[in-house]
Amino acid sequence: MSRPNTEGLKGKWRIVEMPGFALDVTAPAYIALDGRGGGEIVFNALTATLDCTIATDAADFDWHGSDEVRGDGFVELQLDGSLEGEFAYDNGDDSTLKARPG
């Protein structure tokens, strides 16, 4: 039996692109990962907690926000330090996402 990774992807990235979602440029839009299986995603009116399966260069996550909204997604670290992945509401909209360090 292998042990789970306890040192994973960690940091905060500014979301710069989510086709299908009009990002409010006056409000914060970011994804933050703590490297231990937790994190947060914030954009527009959504603030959600992440429950992640982590690796050193990627994270799969389930998320839940207020008002019982939830979904899932994943991100992968790119060579330039950015993240690329997907974000989806349960039984609803989905999108790719791109985020830059910072």
N, C-alpha and C positions, 0 to 999 in steps of 0.2 A: 504494500500500500504506500503510495507516495504522499508526502506532506503537502498541504496547500502552500502556495506562494504567499509569504508574509511581507515581502518587499515588492510593491508594484508601482505602477504608473502614478506619479504624484505631481501636483501642480495646479495652476489656474490658467485657463486659456480664454481669451475673448472670442465669442462667437461672431464670425464675420459673414457667414453665408448659411442660409437655411431656405432653399427654394421652397415655395409654397407657404412660407410664413413671412409676413412683412415685419421685419425687425424694427422696433422703435429706436431710432438712432439717439434719442435723448435719454434713454434708460439703459441700465447695465444689461449686458447679455454675455453670460459666461458659463463655462463648465469648470468645476473644481473637483479634483480627486485627491483623497488623502493617502493613497498608497496602501491602505489597510482594508479596503472594501466599502468605504463610504464616500460620499461626495454630495454635490449640489449642482443643479442646473437652474439658471435664471434667464428668462427672456420674456419680453412684453409683460403680461400680467401673471406669468407662471413662475413660481418658486417651488422647486421640488427637491426632495431628498433622494439620493441614489444609493442603491444596494448593489454593489459591484462584485463580479468575479474578475479578479485582476491578474495581470501578467506584467512583466517589466515594460512592455511596449504596447499594451492594449487593455481594454476593459469592456466587458459586457455588463449591462446594467438593467435593472428594473427600477422604475422611478414612481414616486407617489407625491402628489401635491395636495393642496387644500381642496375642499369640496369633492373628495373621493375621485379626483382625476388621477389616472395612472397610465403607465405604458412601459416601453422598454427601448433599448438601443444598444449601440456599441460605438467605440472610438478606437482608432489605431494611430499610434505615434508615427509621424512621417520623418524623413531624414532631416528636414529643415526645422524640426521642433514643433511643427503644427500638428493638429489632430484632424482626422477625417473619419466620418462614420455615418451612422443613421440614428434617427430619433423618431419614435412613433407613439401615438396615443392608442390605448386599447380600443379596438373597433372604431378607429377614426383616422385622422390625418397622419401622414408620415412625411419625412423629408430626409435628404442627406444633410450633413452639417460639416462646416469647416470652421476651425478655430485656430487662432494664433496665440503664441505665448504672451502673457501679460495680463 
